[in-house]
Amino acid sequence: MSKRGSAPQVNVLHGIKAVKEAIRVRPVEYVLVAQGRHSRRVQEIVDACRAAGISVRFAPRPALDRESGTAQHQDVVAVCAAKAYDDLETLVVAREKPLLVVLDGVEDPGNLGAIVRTAVAAGAEGVIVPERRAAGLSPTVARAAAGALEHVKIARVTNLVRALVDLKERGVWVYGFEAQAQKSYLELDYTGACALVLGGEGHGLHRLVREACDELARIPLHGPVESLNVSVAAAVVLYEAARQRQPSGGS
């Protein structure tokens, strides 16, 4: 976040006219609106966001001051995506046997950024995230990805289960990961087209997402540790997939 009085980030816009135009022409992650009574023009922006499926968050005015870097924000601030989203189709056709990462409700932008960075390092073609109840491509995600965001395709889908079904119909194996699964992640075959599905912080895989997976697997844990951070779990399975997909199947 920008400090008050400093220059705002290029992905953060404020003011009635700027935000109204951003909603029309740019990918917007969410719009902050000052709590309390607001003008008709601000209400028009709220209505436009809801019609477009853009998240609206109400916050105290000091929060908008900090986000925009100014107190002259006219009670509305838009946080735009750090890059445009890709279509699911472009991820699937990126190569003959794509390696994809699917995130079922990862809400922490730091985790999303770390996963994006690892996905690029492991050679994945893309990351798929849902529109709702999940982190989007905010400036915070871009910072956490440390430059990797520019080297991977990111698709945002309305219905994650439907997207998984589409992937399966295209010949992509869908592997879900959760602690209760019987099979180890080391027993899966990652050499073909596959999508690795990881659940969000706290809740893991949602039931319908779990049921849409071809196979479920776990990362074996030892000692008192009951679970891994989702970004760590993603790194573990991504690098096993990368190992298997090497021409020799080795390191």
Secondary structure as GFF3:
##gff-version 3
##sequence-region A 1 251
A	DSSP	beta_strand	12	14	.	.	.	ID=ss1
A	DSSP	alpha_helix	16	25	.	.	.	ID=ss2
A	DSSP	beta_strand	28	34	.	.	.	ID=ss3
A	DSSP	alpha_helix	40	52	.	.	.	ID=ss4
A	DSSP	beta_strand	55	59	.	.	.	ID=ss5
A	DSSP	alpha_helix	61	68	.	.	.	ID=ss6
A	DSSP	beta_strand	76	80	.	.	.	ID=ss7
A	DSSP	alpha_helix	88	92	.	.	.	ID=ss8
A	DSSP	beta_strand	99	104	.	.	.	ID=ss9
A	DSSP	alpha_helix	109	122	.	.	.	ID=ss10
A	DSSP	beta_strand	126	130	.	.	.	ID=ss11
A	DSSP	alpha_helix	139	145	.	.	.	ID=ss12
A	DSSP	three_ten_helix	148	151	.	.	.	ID=ss13
A	DSSP	beta_strand	153	157	.	.	.	ID=ss14
A	DSSP	alpha_helix	160	169	.	.	.	ID=ss15
A	DSSP	beta_strand	173	177	.	.	.	ID=ss16
A	DSSP	beta_strand	183	184	.	.	.	ID=ss17
A	DSSP	three_ten_helix	185	187	.	.	.	ID=ss18
A	DSSP	beta_strand	194	199	.	.	.	ID=ss19
A	DSSP	alpha_helix	207	212	.	.	.	ID=ss20
A	DSSP	beta_strand	215	218	.	.	.	ID=ss21
A	DSSP	alpha_helix	230	245	.	.	.	ID=ss22
###
